[in-house]
């Protein structure tokens, strides 16, 4: 693995010059990548003194911060396995060490469980004077495990799976070939570092010598103004919020002259004047939002992948088709079965099955050779671009036998600025009901009229079997805190159904379709 990105960052100090920054609402902390590498080495020695060895697991229950990145890199230097816990899903360290077989668990809250340690110890150990000791050299093979992933866990306990070095290397090399990140770049990352892909960009910075800034979601918009990034890594929900900010700026300033020029100016005010491109994935992006940013002069490239597959496809400069999720990455292969369900093969699979999952689930997702049944429905066009239409589970079969893919309906409803999220259900197999999360609380008469008008527009755009009869307006809005959105701002369809089941079935407080 002479071209392994992970082996490269383990064995070589980064090129002097590029920086890593950690932005919070209270300020920013910046250091050269060379210093980050040196601190991670000292921390690795300290972890080894604690008894952490190759293959042991290092748990991290904390918000994005310098200590998070240091622990992850120190674990890599030892051949240990990082296990990240999103603090929005795990509010205590109790039981985590036993459940996930951790050698040690670090938390930014008060350590309560045996074997847990305060995150404050990390900075002290990494900042200690250099005593000349260095971690013993580690060489990874493609099948070695770098991280344990936890799925979103929309129902019950999260499933767990290991992530191979080969799969991570393949992703990082492919992304670098597509986007050519270099010394002039500063990549802004604000999604939780407990998500493995968010850590990719620190690995990329260490390998190819560019700046990276790590923030929290709450501080993302202030970070834009302060650091002027060249690349922003975000989920569709973030860019939909950004779009609303830009539109509000335009309304506040008044459009005097060309609207396209005004949109470009407002977008640059929000994102800064150095944006090279925007990256989105993790959930479907609406065509309206994608078109908005492209028309605003901020190229936005959508991709596709799962925890079980890593990155599968990606739009990029020179190979971009609006509405698609891009072409298949080198080392990956997309296969479609008779029902149009997407299956993914990889030269280096992420893994070949779940480590922890309910009985029978692993066998339904993973074939013996590591091929993953994604449960997404899609098609490949004549030029190799993949289009994803929705989840197989979200295809509604009406009592007349007609199959309805709900995602286009949901996207059309979300094109209204008053609707932030939309999920369509079919409670009786006879008619469709949408649950919408409004853009703001409370919802007054003006907002109700706007939702009703959008419902009429959506029904006019689709066929007879695809008519939404009623809309249930969620209150409170969907959020991570109330459990109706994942940490990556995906709607939790099952939980939304549970929360609004009675209103969906009884049409209580619903906005009814307006028919001519």
C-alpha positions as CSV (number, residue, x, y, z in Angstrom):
1,X,0.0,0.0,0.0
2,X,2.7,2.5,-1.0
3,X,0.0,5.0,-2.1
4,X,-2.1,4.6,1.1
5,X,-3.2,7.9,2.4
6,X,-3.5,6.6,6.0
7,X,0.0,5.0,5.9
8,X,1.4,8.3,4.5
9,X,0.0,10.5,7.4
10,X,1.2,7.9,9.9
11,X,4.8,7.8,8.6
12,X,5.4,11.3,7.5
13,X,5.1,14.7,9.0
14,X,3.0,17.1,6.9
15,X,4.5,19.9,4.8
16,X,5.1,23.1,6.8
17,X,2.7,25.9,6.1
18,X,-0.9,24.7,6.1
19,X,-3.0,25.1,9.2
20,X,-5.9,23.5,11.1
21,X,-8.4,25.8,12.9
22,X,-11.1,25.1,15.5
23,X,-13.8,27.7,15.4
24,X,-16.3,28.2,18.2
25,X,-18.7,31.1,18.9
26,X,-16.2,32.2,21.6
27,X,-13.2,32.4,19.3
28,X,-10.8,30.5,17.0
29,X,-7.8,28.3,17.7
30,X,-5.3,27.7,14.9
31,X,-2.1,25.7,14.6
32,X,0.1,24.4,11.8
33,X,-0.5,20.9,10.7
34,X,3.1,20.1,11.6
35,X,2.2,21.0,15.3
36,X,-1.0,18.9,15.1
37,X,1.1,15.9,13.9
38,X,3.7,16.4,16.7
39,X,1.0,16.7,19.4
40,X,-0.8,13.6,18.1
41,X,2.5,11.7,18.4
42,X,2.9,12.8,22.0
43,X,-0.7,11.9,22.7
44,X,-0.2,8.4,21.2
45,X,2.7,7.8,23.5
46,X,0.5,8.8,26.5
47,X,-2.3,6.5,25.3
48,X,0.2,3.7,25.0
49,X,1.3,4.3,28.6
50,X,-2.4,4.0,29.6
51,X,-2.4,0.5,28.0
52,X,-3.9,1.3,24.6
53,X,-2.4,-1.0,21.9
54,X,-3.0,-1.9,18.3
55,X,-6.6,-3.0,17.8
56,X,-7.9,-1.5,21.0
57,X,-10.8,0.9,20.8
58,X,-10.7,4.6,21.8
59,X,-14.1,6.1,22.4
60,X,-14.8,9.8,22.1
61,X,-18.1,11.4,23.3
62,X,-17.6,15.1,22.6
63,X,-18.5,18.0,20.3
64,X,-16.1,19.0,17.6
65,X,-12.9,20.3,19.1
66,X,-9.1,20.1,18.9
67,X,-9.0,17.2,21.4
68,X,-11.3,15.2,19.2
69,X,-8.9,15.5,16.2
70,X,-5.9,14.8,18.3
71,X,-7.4,11.6,19.8
72,X,-8.4,10.3,16.4
73,X,-4.9,10.9,14.9
74,X,-3.2,9.5,18.0
75,X,-5.3,6.3,17.7
76,X,-4.3,6.0,14.1
77,X,-0.6,6.4,15.0
78,X,-1.1,3.4,17.4
79,X,-3.2,1.2,15.1
80,X,-6.1,1.6,17.6
81,X,-9.7,2.0,16.4
82,X,-11.6,5.3,16.9
83,X,-15.2,5.0,18.0
84,X,-17.1,8.4,17.8
85,X,-20.3,9.1,19.7
86,X,-22.5,12.0,18.7
87,X,-23.3,13.9,21.9
88,X,-26.8,14.7,20.5
89,X,-27.6,11.0,20.6
90,X,-25.6,9.9,23.7
91,X,-26.1,12.1,26.7
92,X,-24.1,10.0,29.1
93,X,-21.0,7.8,29.1
94,X,-22.7,5.1,31.2
95,X,-22.6,1.7,29.6
96,X,-20.7,2.7,26.4
97,X,-17.4,1.2,27.3
98,X,-18.9,-2.3,27.9
99,X,-21.3,-2.1,25.0
100,X,-18.7,-1.2,22.4
101,X,-15.7,-2.9,23.9
102,X,-13.7,0.3,24.5
103,X,-10.3,0.4,26.0
104,X,-10.9,3.9,27.1
105,X,-13.6,6.5,26.7
106,X,-13.0,10.3,26.7
107,X,-15.9,12.7,27.3
108,X,-16.3,16.5,27.3
109,X,-18.9,16.0,30.1
110,X,-18.3,14.8,33.6
111,X,-16.9,11.2,33.5
112,X,-19.4,9.0,35.3
113,X,-18.6,5.5,34.2
114,X,-15.6,3.4,35.1
115,X,-12.9,3.7,32.5
116,X,-14.1,7.2,31.3
117,X,-11.7,10.1,31.3
118,X,-12.2,13.8,31.0
119,X,-11.3,15.4,27.6
120,X,-9.3,18.0,29.5
121,X,-6.6,15.4,30.0
122,X,-6.0,15.2,26.3
123,X,-4.8,18.7,25.7
124,X,-2.4,18.5,28.7
125,X,-0.9,15.2,27.5
126,X,-0.6,16.5,23.9
127,X,1.0,19.8,25.1
128,X,3.5,18.2,27.4
129,X,7.2,18.8,26.7
130,X,8.6,16.4,24.1
131,X,10.6,13.7,26.0
132,X,11.9,12.2,22.7
133,X,9.7,9.1,22.7
134,X,7.7,8.4,19.5
135,X,5.1,5.8,18.6
136,X,6.4,2.7,17.1
137,X,5.9,2.7,13.3
138,X,2.5,1.2,12.2
139,X,1.8,-0.1,8.7
140,X,-1.8,-0.7,7.7
141,X,-3.1,-3.3,5.2
142,X,-6.3,-2.6,3.2
143,X,-8.3,-4.9,5.4
144,X,-7.2,-3.4,8.7
145,X,-9.9,-1.5,10.7
146,X,-9.5,2.2,11.3
147,X,-12.8,3.1,12.8
148,X,-16.0,1.7,14.2
149,X,-19.1,3.3,12.7
150,X,-22.5,3.7,14.3
151,X,-25.5,4.0,12.1
152,X,-28.0,6.7,12.7
153,X,-30.1,4.3,14.8
154,X,-33.5,5.8,13.7
155,X,-35.1,2.9,15.6
156,X,-33.6,1.1,18.6
157,X,-29.9,0.7,19.2
158,X,-27.6,1.9,16.4
159,X,-26.1,-0.8,14.2
160,X,-22.3,-0.9,14.2
161,X,-19.8,-1.7,11.5
162,X,-16.1,-1.5,11.0
163,X,-14.5,0.7,8.4
164,X,-11.5,-0.7,6.5
165,X,-8.3,1.3,5.6
166,X,-8.7,0.3,2.0
167,X,-12.1,1.8,1.6
168,X,-11.0,5.1,3.2
169,X,-7.9,5.3,1.0
170,X,-10.0,4.7,-2.1
171,X,-12.4,7.5,-1.2
172,X,-9.7,10.0,-0.3
173,X,-7.7,9.3,-3.5
174,X,-10.8,9.6,-5.7
175,X,-11.9,12.9,-4.1
176,X,-8.4,14.3,-4.6
177,X,-8.4,13.3,-8.2
178,X,-11.8,15.0,-8.7
179,X,-11.3,18.2,-6.8
180,X,-7.5,18.7,-6.5
181,X,-7.4,20.2,-3.0
182,X,-4.2,22.1,-2.5
183,X,-2.4,24.9,-0.7
184,X,-4.9,27.6,-1.5
185,X,-7.8,25.7,-0.1
186,X,-9.5,25.9,3.3
187,X,-12.2,23.3,3.8
188,X,-14.9,24.1,6.4
189,X,-16.2,21.1,8.3
190,X,-19.0,21.5,10.9
191,X,-20.9,18.2,11.0
192,X,-20.0,15.9,13.9
193,X,-16.5,14.3,13.8
194,X,-18.2,11.2,15.1
195,X,-19.2,10.7,11.4
196,X,-16.1,9.2,9.8
197,X,-16.4,11.1,6.5
198,X,-16.1,14.4,8.4
199,X,-12.6,13.3,9.6
200,X,-11.6,12.6,6.0
201,X,-10.9,16.3,5.5
202,X,-8.3,16.4,8.2
203,X,-6.6,13.3,6.7
204,X,-6.7,15.1,3.3
205,X,-5.1,18.2,4.8
206,X,-2.3,16.2,6.3
207,X,-1.7,14.3,3.0
208,X,-2.1,17.1,0.4
209,X,-1.2,20.2,2.3
210,X,-4.3,22.4,2.5
211,X,-6.0,24.3,5.4
212,X,-9.0,22.8,7.2
213,X,-11.3,24.5,9.7
214,X,-13.5,22.5,12.1
215,X,-16.5,24.1,13.6
216,X,-19.8,23.1,15.3
217,X,-23.1,23.4,13.4
218,X,-24.2,26.3,15.6
219,X,-21.0,28.3,14.7
220,X,-21.0,27.4,11.0
221,X,-22.4,30.7,9.7
222,X,-20.2,32.9,11.8
223,X,-17.3,30.8,10.7
224,X,-18.1,31.5,7.1
225,X,-17.7,35.2,7.7
226,X,-14.5,34.8,9.7
227,X,-12.4,32.3,7.7
228,X,-13.6,32.8,4.1
229,X,-13.4,29.1,3.1
230,X,-12.9,27.8,-0.4
231,X,-14.9,24.6,0.2
232,X,-17.9,24.0,2.5
233,X,-18.9,20.5,3.4
234,X,-22.6,20.4,4.3
235,X,-25.8,18.4,4.3
236,X,-28.8,19.7,2.1
237,X,-30.6,21.0,5.2
238,X,-27.7,23.4,5.8
239,X,-27.7,24.7,2.3
240,X,-31.5,25.1,2.4
241,X,-31.1,27.2,5.5
242,X,-28.3,29.2,3.7
243,X,-30.6,29.8,0.8
244,X,-33.2,31.3,3.1
245,X,-30.6,33.6,4.6
246,X,-29.5,34.7,1.1
247,X,-33.1,35.3,0.1
248,X,-33.7,37.3,3.3
249,X,-30.6,39.5,2.6
250,X,-32.0,40.2,-0.9
251,X,-35.4,41.2,0.4
252,X,-33.7,43.4,3.1
253,X,-31.5,45.1,0.6
254,X,-34.1,45.3,-2.2
255,X,-33.3,44.1,-5.7
256,X,-32.3,47.1,-7.7
257,X,-31.6,45.9,-11.2
258,X,-30.6,42.4,-12.2
259,X,-31.9,39.8,-9.8
260,X,-29.1,37.3,-10.7
261,X,-26.4,39.8,-9.9
262,X,-28.2,40.5,-6.6
263,X,-28.3,36.8,-5.7
264,X,-24.7,36.4,-6.5
265,X,-23.8,39.3,-4.3
266,X,-25.9,38.2,-1.4
267,X,-24.5,34.6,-1.6
268,X,-20.9,35.9,-1.6
269,X,-21.7,38.1,1.4
270,X,-22.8,35.0,3.3
271,X,-20.2,32.5,2.1
272,X,-17.2,34.8,1.5
273,X,-15.4,35.7,-1.7
274,X,-13.2,32.6,-2.0
275,X,-15.7,29.8,-2.5
276,X,-14.5,27.3,-5.1
277,X,-17.3,24.8,-4.7
278,X,-19.9,23.4,-2.2
279,X,-20.1,19.7,-1.3
280,X,-23.4,18.1,-0.3
281,X,-24.6,14.6,0.3
282,X,-25.9,12.3,3.2
283,X,-29.5,13.1,2.2
284,X,-31.3,14.0,-1.0
285,X,-30.9,17.7,-2.0
286,X,-33.9,19.4,-3.6
287,X,-33.4,20.4,-7.2
288,X,-34.5,23.9,-6.4
289,X,-31.7,24.4,-3.8
290,X,-29.1,22.9,-6.2
291,X,-30.3,25.2,-9.0
292,X,-30.3,28.2,-6.6
293,X,-26.7,27.9,-5.7
294,X,-25.5,27.1,-9.2
295,X,-27.4,30.2,-10.4
296,X,-25.8,32.2,-7.6
297,X,-22.3,31.4,-8.9
298,X,-21.5,28.8,-6.1
299,X,-21.1,25.4,-7.8
300,X,-22.7,22.7,-5.6
301,X,-21.9,19.1,-6.2
302,X,-24.1,16.3,-4.8
303,X,-22.9,12.8,-4.1
304,X,-24.2,9.5,-2.8
305,X,-23.0,7.0,-0.3
306,X,-23.9,5.1,2.9
307,X,-22.2,4.1,6.1
308,X,-22.0,0.6,4.6
309,X,-20.4,1.8,1.3
310,X,-18.5,5.1,1.9
311,X,-18.7,7.4,-1.1
312,X,-20.2,5.7,-4.1
313,X,-20.8,8.5,-6.6
314,X,-20.0,12.2,-6.9
315,X,-20.6,15.1,-9.2
316,X,-17.5,17.2,-9.7
317,X,-16.1,19.8,-12.1
318,X,-16.1,18.4,-15.6
319,X,-18.6,15.6,-14.8
320,X,-21.7,17.2,-13.4
321,X,-25.4,16.5,-14.2
322,X,-28.0,18.3,-12.3
323,X,-30.5,15.9,-10.6
324,X,-28.0,13.1,-10.5
325,X,-25.7,12.1,-7.7
326,X,-22.7,11.8,-10.1
327,X,-20.7,9.1,-11.7
328,X,-19.4,6.0,-9.9
329,X,-16.0,6.4,-8.2
330,X,-13.0,4.2,-9.2
331,X,-13.0,1.0,-7.4
332,X,-16.8,0.9,-7.0
333,X,-19.5,-0.7,-9.1
334,X,-23.2,0.0,-9.1
335,X,-25.6,-2.8,-10.0
336,X,-29.4,-2.5,-10.3
337,X,-31.7,-5.4,-9.6
338,X,-35.1,-6.1,-11.3
339,X,-36.9,-3.7,-8.9
340,X,-34.4,-0.9,-9.6
341,X,-32.7,-1.3,-6.1
342,X,-29.1,-0.1,-6.1
343,X,-26.4,-2.6,-5.0
344,X,-22.8,-1.5,-4.5
345,X,-19.6,-3.6,-5.0
346,X,-16.2,-2.3,-4.0
347,X,-12.6,-3.4,-4.6
348,X,-12.1,-2.7,-0.9
349,X,-15.4,-3.1,0.9
350,X,-16.0,-1.0,4.0
351,X,-16.8,-4.3,5.8
352,X,-18.6,-7.6,5.1
353,X,-21.3,-7.3,7.7
354,X,-22.5,-5.5,10.8
355,X,-20.7,-6.2,14.0
356,X,-23.8,-5.4,16.0
357,X,-27.3,-5.5,14.5
358,X,-30.7,-7.3,15.1
359,X,-30.8,-10.9,14.0
360,X,-30.9,-11.3,10.2
361,X,-30.3,-7.6,9.3
362,X,-26.7,-8.1,8.3
363,X,-27.6,-10.9,5.9
364,X,-30.3,-8.7,4.3
365,X,-27.8,-5.9,3.6
366,X,-24.5,-7.6,2.9
367,X,-23.8,-10.4,0.4
368,X,-20.9,-12.8,1.1
369,X,-18.6,-10.9,-1.1
370,X,-19.3,-7.6,0.6
371,X,-21.8,-6.3,-2.0
372,X,-24.3,-3.9,-0.3
373,X,-28.0,-3.8,-0.9
374,X,-28.7,-0.1,-0.3
375,X,-32.5,-0.3,-0.4
376,X,-32.4,2.9,-2.6
377,X,-34.1,2.9,-5.9
378,X,-32.4,4.5,-8.9
379,X,-31.2,4.3,-12.5
380,X,-28.0,5.0,-14.4
381,X,-28.3,7.1,-17.5
382,X,-26.5,6.5,-20.8
383,X,-23.4,8.5,-19.6
384,X,-23.1,6.7,-16.3
385,X,-24.7,9.3,-14.0
386,X,-26.7,7.7,-11.1
387,X,-30.1,9.1,-10.3
388,X,-31.7,8.1,-6.9
389,X,-35.5,8.2,-6.7
390,X,-36.0,7.2,-3.1
391,X,-36.0,4.4,-0.7
392,X,-37.6,1.0,-1.6
393,X,-39.4,1.2,1.8
394,X,-40.8,4.6,0.8
395,X,-42.5,3.4,-2.3
396,X,-46.2,3.4,-1.6
397,X,-48.4,0.8,-3.2
398,X,-52.0,2.0,-3.5
399,X,-54.9,-0.3,-3.4
400,X,-55.2,-0.1,-7.2
401,X,-51.7,-1.5,-7.5
402,X,-50.1,1.7,-8.6
403,X,-46.6,2.3,-7.1
404,X,-45.8,5.9,-5.9
405,X,-42.3,7.1,-5.3
406,X,-42.8,9.8,-2.7
407,X,-39.5,11.7,-2.9
408,X,-40.4,13.9,-5.9
409,X,-43.6,14.9,-4.1
410,X,-41.7,15.8,-1.0
411,X,-39.1,17.8,-2.9
412,X,-41.8,19.7,-4.7
413,X,-43.6,20.6,-1.4
414,X,-40.2,21.8,0.0
415,X,-39.7,24.2,-2.8
416,X,-41.9,26.6,-0.9
417,X,-39.9,28.9,1.5
418,X,-42.4,28.3,4.3
419,X,-41.8,24.5,4.3
420,X,-38.5,23.2,5.6
421,X,-39.2,19.5,5.5
422,X,-41.9,17.2,4.1
423,X,-42.6,13.5,4.6
424,X,-45.4,11.8,2.7
425,X,-47.4,8.8,4.1
426,X,-50.3,6.7,2.8
427,X,-52.2,5.6,5.9
428,X,-54.9,3.5,4.2
429,X,-53.4,2.8,0.8
430,X,-56.0,5.0,-0.7
431,X,-54.8,8.6,-0.3
432,X,-51.6,10.5,0.5
433,X,-51.0,12.6,3.6
434,X,-48.0,14.9,4.0
435,X,-46.5,16.0,7.3
436,X,-44.6,19.2,6.9
437,X,-42.2,20.9,9.2
438,X,-42.5,24.7,8.8
439,X,-39.6,27.0,8.2
440,X,-40.5,29.0,11.4
441,X,-42.7,28.7,14.5
442,X,-45.4,29.7,15.1
443,X,-47.5,29.1,12.0
444,X,-50.0,31.9,11.4
445,X,-52.8,32.4,8.9
446,X,-50.3,33.7,6.3
447,X,-48.1,30.7,6.6
448,X,-51.1,28.4,6.4
449,X,-52.3,30.0,3.2
450,X,-48.8,29.7,1.7
451,X,-48.7,25.9,2.6
452,X,-52.2,25.4,1.1
453,X,-51.0,27.2,-2.1
454,X,-47.9,25.0,-2.3
455,X,-50.1,22.0,-1.8
456,X,-52.3,23.1,-4.8
457,X,-49.1,23.7,-6.9
458,X,-47.7,20.3,-6.1
459,X,-51.0,18.5,-6.8
460,X,-51.2,20.3,-10.2
461,X,-47.7,19.1,-11.1
462,X,-48.4,15.4,-10.5
463,X,-50.9,12.7,-11.7
464,X,-54.2,11.6,-10.3
465,X,-52.7,8.8,-8.1
466,X,-50.1,11.2,-6.7
467,X,-52.4,13.7,-5.2
468,X,-51.8,14.7,-1.6
469,X,-55.2,15.0,0.1
470,X,-54.2,16.7,3.3
471,X,-51.2,18.2,5.1
472,X,-50.4,17.9,8.8
473,X,-48.3,20.9,10.0
474,X,-45.8,19.7,12.6
475,X,-45.5,21.6,15.9
476,X,-42.9,21.9,17.1
477,X,-40.8,21.7,14.0
478,X,-38.6,18.7,13.3
479,X,-35.3,19.0,15.0
480,X,-32.3,16.9,16.2
481,X,-33.3,17.7,19.8
482,X,-36.8,16.2,19.5
483,X,-35.5,13.2,17.7
484,X,-37.3,13.8,14.3
485,X,-34.1,14.7,12.5
486,X,-30.8,12.8,12.5
487,X,-27.5,14.7,13.4
488,X,-27.1,15.1,9.6
489,X,-30.6,16.7,9.4
490,X,-32.3,13.7,7.7
491,X,-36.0,13.3,8.5
492,X,-36.6,10.2,10.7
493,X,-39.6,8.9,8.8
494,X,-40.5,6.2,11.3
495,X,-40.4,8.5,14.3
496,X,-42.4,11.2,12.4
497,X,-45.1,8.6,11.7
498,X,-45.2,7.6,15.3
499,X,-45.4,11.2,16.5
500,X,-48.2,12.2,14.1
501,X,-50.0,8.9,13.6
502,X,-53.3,9.9,15.0
503,X,-53.4,13.2,13.0
504,X,-52.3,11.4,9.9
505,X,-55.1,8.9,10.2
506,X,-57.8,11.3,11.5
507,X,-56.8,14.5,9.5
508,X,-56.8,16.5,12.7
509,X,-55.8,20.1,12.2
510,X,-54.9,19.3,8.6
511,X,-54.7,21.6,5.6
512,X,-56.9,20.1,3.0
513,X,-56.2,20.1,-0.7
514,X,-57.9,22.8,-2.7
515,X,-59.6,21.4,-5.7
516,X,-61.0,23.4,-8.6
